Amino acid sequence: MNELSGLGFSMPRRVPLADTVADSIAGAIASGLFAPGDKISETVLSEQLGVSRVPIREAFKILHSQGIVTGEQNRGYRVAPFDHETVRKVLEVRMALEAILLRDAVVRWRANHRMEADLRGPLQQMREAAARQDRVASLEADLQFHRAIADASDNEIARVLWEAIARHVMIIFSRREYRDDDLNSVVRQHEEFCKFIARMVEDNADPETTKRGLEDHLLQVARAKLTGT
C-alpha cells in the first residue's frame, strides 16, 4: 500500500521535455521569430535549444496535433496560417472554458481567501516584463495569470481542456489586433480585473455577471481598436 495514502498528498505535475520544447516554439511564433508559413528547421532548433532531435520531433507532433504547425516529419513543418476562422473558434472555446474556470475559482476563493495570493505572482511577472519592455515575457505572464485562475478552480476537466488551447491563445494575443503595445497598460488591465474578481468573491455574484466581466477583460483591446478609442 502506498505510504502516502490518505495523507492528502497530490503528485506534482511533471512537464515532459517535449512539452517544454513545444512551449519554446510557440513562444517563438508569438514573438514573431517565425511567421505564418515559415518552415521551422529541426536542426536549427536542436542547436539553439541545446537538445537532441528526439524531443523536438515529439514537440512537432504535439504542435501538429493542436494545429499550430502543418506538414509532416519527412517534409518538414511550417507555422499554421491562423486565419480568421481559426482565431474565432479558439477565442470562442477560450471564452466558454474560462467562464467555467473563473466561476469555479470565485467559489473556491470565497471559501479559502487565497485569491490575492494565487494571482500575486503572475501580476508581479507582468510588472517586471513591463519594466523591461519585454513583450514575450508579458504575454507569458498574462497566460500564467489565467492559468492561476484555472488552477484555483479545481475543475480538472476544464483546466486540461484550457491547457490544450493555451499555446493558441498566446500566439493569437501576440497579434496586433489583440495586442496592447503599452505593456504598462496590460498591467493596469489585469489589476482592474483583479479588483473585479475580488468584488465577485465578496458580493457572491452570479455566474452571468462574472462571465460578462471576463468577456470585457479578454476583448477590451480588440474592441478599442475596432472603435478607434
HELIX and SHEET records of a PDB file:
HELIX    1   1 LEU A   17  SER A   31  1                                  15    
HELIX    2   2 GLU A   42  LEU A   49  1                                   8    
HELIX    3   3 ARG A   53  SER A   65  1                                  13    
HELIX    4   4 HIS A   84  ASN A  112  1                                  29    
HELIX    5   5 MET A  115  ARG A  132  1                                  18    
HELIX    6   6 ARG A  135  SER A  153  1                                  19    
HELIX    7   7 GLU A  156  ILE A  172  1                                  17    
HELIX    8   8 LEU A  183  ASP A  203  1                                  21    
HELIX    9   9 PRO A  207  THR A  227  1                                  21    
SHEET    1   A 3 LYS A  39  ILE A  40  0                                        
SHEET    2   A 3 GLY A  76  VAL A  79 -1                                        
SHEET    3   A 3 VAL A  69  GLU A  72 -1                                        
END                                                                             
